[in-house]
């Protein structure tokens, strides 16, 4: 076997094995961190309590007004550090502030946990050990589904196998995605990442081949995306980038106009998925349309873009510097495909503008900017572009070294965050540099 063939086979093997090596490390991390915690009081945190609550509410208590809350949250599984009020009032009735999409993703695993629990002497109340354990394994399943999706998407951009392997490892261990799989696994962001990544794949295929099945899959995935977090429907603005080039984008739009019947069916499927939330509101309040966030909202005249990206409090590039490195991919995009560069840059700018306009731009208790996790497939494409386009062996070696360094930085900061060395909400410049890479304090 020649040296070149050996290297090709070696890189090909790495690309195939990378997801499974990542899976092994993630499973080990979950077993050695979360599985050792009290699954009754120390696992489902903050917003995730609301996402998860739909499952016991519908399957066990048959109560969409969440009357079981006081018994569960304030008595049976009370934890003063994790107690969280996810209920709101509308038309004099109690509703869940959060949307049902995440619960829909977790439903099969909740049912498995329920079945196992019924065979034991543990209480079948939706919150005992096997429920949350199975839901956590469900999170690992969707994580892998997202990972295979990112790999497939990168292949469609002709990224070589070695580059794909490196990017997958970097995106998992060099960002807060790791944290939201291992620790806060019931938050919505992981499931949004899975749905958005596969939407990118199917809509890209539609604009390339104009096949009906891809349009149908895209509509269903878009419905799921909106059902998890409605604001994430902004992903449709990435369609010009995903289409490939200007000609394919225009050709795809023209194709849609010739398939009016299938376009209508796709819209119906999208609306049917959205109707799940509307039906829940109708049952619980008597109204189909409810704004459950009440006083919370966007301030588009005062976006906190600089803070969102660079602040010590929660700056995305401060706590996830690998994403800043990935932005160098725009240099190569501008040189090779201006349409790609402008459409992706415009899409990411709109995302940051809108997310930074939220009244709580730092999104409460979170590690880095958690609302960007769902869009990591786009940062993966940018990082992969850098790895692919750099021809100098020396520069490529340096780049890989920087990636390794940033993975280490992210893992240390993740550990610090989990140990409260990095505060969940109120970091500042002084606090940041006091603990920066200080593993001796842990």
Steps between C-alpha positions, in 0.01 A plus 500: 500500500641841404551774758221713351251214504594419858437859607167509313387178664613628836305827467198310369504273803528802728191657341301179545614442857482862619125501584532172692809615686311816591201289609725292726649808664158662547353185651799473734456866599128452570560185705778660702327830564124503468427132571675543834270786597159472659270450202205604710605849602814600313452432132225692322572868550350843430309533168539126447251438781236665286593317180497167684179566696282437193593131514369414848216751452366319194606138554450461875291780651283591198522856623607778265451752780787342691319449828764246603767771515477576872519135603791422270705822509439610857464170686600166349805617303566838653846645451534866609788551256305377199141595577360685199160645418416425137125565531317809379139620509273556200122546506513407866658162421849368564717423197859403429716794399701281262419321175429131451751416225778381732258271682391354166860405425542342844167316501629156386767498769260622768268211410791257533577645841134472596487135393816413695372685807171306498707182535677631810395624842590861415213753477360529147458876535706612201796618705659198667833353392425315174299781343777753500771242437327383182437859393871570540582201281249644256699823494808295411305341214399839355852627549629216282228568245616863485861388470426271205301784349792741524725236344257451213464875449879547489528222243255689278745791504779265384690523826762225518470219753786615718354849521159360595651295784684803640196727474269252674740468792549877515129587490419253777787555742593856407155652555222506758325220310691260727344663807148490360525127437674394820338733753195697384379232259130585529545855373366558149823589322630150425169398342487820298853424377388156383190628320676801345798296379277248324284781360816643347569163337151446359443855375846499341412176321174650379672800342750269335265228371144646534362172637162506675614280790762754599241777503270291722782411741602866516144609586474241778837596643414869485181425693703323768746789511218748561340270755821489707582873487294714257778756452720231345281505191748770400699212350296552180718807443793263449334338197685720245832388649392135523372498142855509365516804274278769354392294199402201714315728740295660221446163332374354828255784552367457146465128564289573808262708291447208263418268790220704652307192614800354684588843637148521642528150650835595653345810654216289643748256656691792650179644646386162633815475708459857627138420589621266776594806707181682405286203605681482832424868559137450400457211743673678786369857455217502246711706258704378205740794504697570817816701557635317800804723557274790605722799589808356327586595145739655247635853492608533137600864545762409758680180397793402723713362219839584651400365840348191342826421322778642717387581853654333805149439623400258225689582179476222245854551373636537855363171630500313168810639321500213251203672333711813451767289332238349270408850378831506311323269257336810351838602356502190283130520419541854366784381282321195362126570508371851568140382500580251777689761696239776487200276562658321798637820650163669462322205660735488801478877544119487510518219757733696725298820455173334597636285783690796647177703491331271752428692819737265685777484240716283731219240529515452876678194631699369208850410387607730217219598260284188511256630238766456232553127565224407256688666214840336551475319167572834332807562715611144420484584129711813555762318707512215249551754220810635675645152546424412139634816336829540685762333284814564702585200719658731754195727523269199519707359786479833683124517442451152642711599799279805559190279478644265764583797721149644468348161582707494820390856583134409446522183708664683791237776483224240483638338813527840668140579408376171641690574822369860517845652448341662197173644626185393320395861433708773662855473369708814443856582392645473851335165578591361160872567530511389863404148399626489142644150444542468877461125537674522839185667633276205405 
